[in-house]
Amino acid sequence: MEERVKRGPGGKLALWVFYAFCGYFVWAMARYFWVISQVHAFPGATLDGELGSTVGKWLGALLGFMMLSLVGVILGYIAWVTRPQQTEE
């Protein structure tokens, strides 16, 4: 019978940290869009990227998404590198 290769303690920790971060990412993005949807642009806001304008809100969302995505990619890479390796016999 074929023996299954198992993750070590470090690999399990890396995988669970990645899973937890994925949950946090979804929660943070949903919370951000929920909070920002309640903020109304102040009078006189232009489309040049001021934080109170619509473009400013979307720019903030995009930057936050990119930063969290970068952290997620790094954590995913660490979980990938620490996966169990198949040994050829």
N, C-alpha and C positions, 0 to 999 in steps of 0.2 A: 504494500500500500504506500502511496506517495505521501511523504511527510510535508506538512505545510510549514512554510517559513514564517516566523512571527517577528513583529517589530520589537526592538529593544525598548527599554524605558525612555531613552531620549527621543526615539522615533514616535512613541505613543504621546509623549508630552508635546512634541512639535505638531503632531496631527490634531490634538485636542486644542492647542492654542490657535491653530488655523481655523478649526471649526468654530470656536468661540468668537474669533475675529469676524468670521463671515456673518454670524448672527448679529454682532455689534454693527457691522457695516449696513445690514438691511435696516436695523432699528434706527441708526443715525441718519440714514438717508430719508426714511419715512418721517422721522421727527423733524428733520430740517425742512422738508417740503410742507409739512403740516404747519410749522411755525411761520415760515416765510409766506405761505398763502394767506395768513391773517394780517400781514403787514401791508399797509397801503402806502403807495408812493406819495411823498409829500409834495405839496404844490410847488411847481417850478423845477421839479426834477427833470433833467434832460436825458437824452439817450447816449451820453458820453461816458457811461460807466459809473456814475455816482451810485453809492450803495443803496440809496432809497429808490432808484429807478428800477424799472423792470429789467433792463439789461444788467444792472448792477446785481440784482437778486440772482439772475441766472448765471452770471459770472462767478458769484460766490459759490453757488451750487456746483458749478463745473470744477472750480478749484478744489473744493472740499472732496468731491468725487475722485478727482485725480490723485490727491494726496492719500486718501484711504485706499484707492486701488493700488498705488505703489507699495504701501505697507502690506496689502493682501498678496501681491505678487511675491514680495520678499518672503513672507511667511509660507506661502504655497511652495516656493522653491525649497525652503528648508525642509518642509514636510516631504517633498518629493525626494530630496537627497537622502533623507533618513529612512526611506522605505526599505522593506526587506529585499535583499538581493537574491535572485535565483542562482543557485550554483549548478553548473553543468558537471555531470559525472562521467 
